[in-house]
Amino acid sequence: MAAGFALLSPTLTALLSRAAESAQGEAQGLNGSATALSRVVAPLLFTTRALAALRRAGTYGVAAVLCVLALAIGLARFRSPAAA
């Protein structure tokens, strides 16, 4: 997980920097806030008994839903302009 984050973080930062040309500071601030929030919420959600009622598949289901949600937001928000 650490290796994946180490490889993904610089890539996402570069993509954000290019996507938000005029608002790079705002984009980087939101990226930092989202990263910090995920570092607090994820361990609480996935290592406590909060999802015990859902059993094993529930934890993976919640993770899958979060990934699909992030993908949908990313695709809707950061679509490249259509070629004319």
C-alpha positions as a printed NumPy array, in Angstrom:
array([[  0.   ,   0.   ,   0.   ],
       [  2.819,   2.375,   0.819],
       [  4.526,   1.683,  -2.503],
       [  1.263,   2.242,  -4.387],
       [  0.669,   5.539,  -2.621],
       [  4.266,   6.598,  -3.225],
       [  3.852,   5.972,  -6.951],
       [  0.348,   7.425,  -7.207],
       [  0.78 ,  10.625,  -5.195],
       [  3.247,  12.444,  -7.5  ],
       [  1.246,  11.378, -10.54 ],
       [ -2.004,  12.748,  -9.114],
       [ -0.29 ,  15.955,  -8.07 ],
       [  1.039,  16.469, -11.596],
       [ -2.352,  15.711, -13.15 ],
       [ -4.05 ,  18.163, -10.791],
       [ -1.482,  20.806, -11.594],
       [ -2.119,  20.46 , -15.321],
       [ -5.909,  20.226, -15.02 ],
       [ -6.251,  23.332, -12.843],
       [ -4.092,  25.768, -14.768],
       [ -5.44 ,  28.964, -13.24 ],
       [ -6.323,  27.542,  -9.81 ],
       [ -3.361,  25.344,  -8.944],
       [ -3.227,  26.44 ,  -5.326],
       [ -6.888,  25.659,  -4.791],
       [ -6.532,  22.254,  -6.443],
       [ -3.472,  21.358,  -4.381],
       [ -5.199,  22.52 ,  -1.208],
       [ -8.217,  20.345,  -1.94 ],
       [ -5.918,  17.424,  -2.739],
       [ -4.132,  17.841,   0.585],
       [ -7.421,  18.111,   2.465],
       [ -8.845,  15.001,   0.806],
       [ -5.658,  13.058,   1.521],
       [ -5.679,  14.081,   5.18 ],
       [ -9.366,  13.266,   5.534],
       [ -8.846,   9.82 ,   4.011],
       [ -5.985,   9.149,   6.417],
       [ -8.342,   9.782,   9.321],
       [-11.546,   8.182,   8.048],
       [-10.199,   5.028,   6.354],
       [ -8.574,   3.454,   9.425],
       [-11.59 ,   4.276,  11.559],
       [-13.959,   2.801,   9.02 ],
       [-12.026,  -0.289,   8.001],
       [-10.259,  -1.34 ,  11.224],
       [-13.044,  -0.899,  13.744],
       [-16.187,  -2.92 ,  14.152],
       [-18.179,  -0.315,  12.189],
       [-18.608,  -2.718,   9.271],
       [-18.796,  -5.94 ,  11.309],
       [-22.491,  -6.366,  10.561],
       [-21.714,  -6.51 ,   6.844],
       [-19.161,  -9.296,   7.302],
       [-16.099,  -9.622,   5.08 ],
       [-17.786,  -8.852,   1.788],
       [-19.176,  -5.644,   3.29 ],
       [-15.743,  -4.109,   3.756],
       [-14.788,  -4.855,   0.17 ],
       [-18.198,  -3.674,  -0.991],
       [-17.779,  -0.32 ,   0.73 ],
       [-14.282,   0.032,  -0.737],
       [-15.609,  -0.842,  -4.207],
       [-18.44 ,   1.695,  -3.922],
       [-15.975,   4.393,  -2.855],
       [-13.684,   3.566,  -5.791],
       [-16.555,   3.661,  -8.293],
       [-17.753,   6.959,  -6.807],
       [-14.265,   8.458,  -7.109],
       [-13.984,   7.21 , -10.685],
       [-17.371,   8.671, -11.628],
       [-16.504,  12.039, -10.106],
       [-13.119,  12.026, -11.813],
       [-14.577,  11.168, -15.209],
       [-17.332,  13.757, -14.916],
       [-15.073,  16.501, -13.613],
       [-11.89 ,  16.039, -15.59 ],
       [-13.027,  15.092, -19.081],
       [-10.709,  16.297, -21.776],
       [-12.334,  18.625, -24.278],
       [-13.722,  16.935, -27.369],
       [-11.606,  17.204, -30.477],
       [-13.123,  19.662, -32.945]])
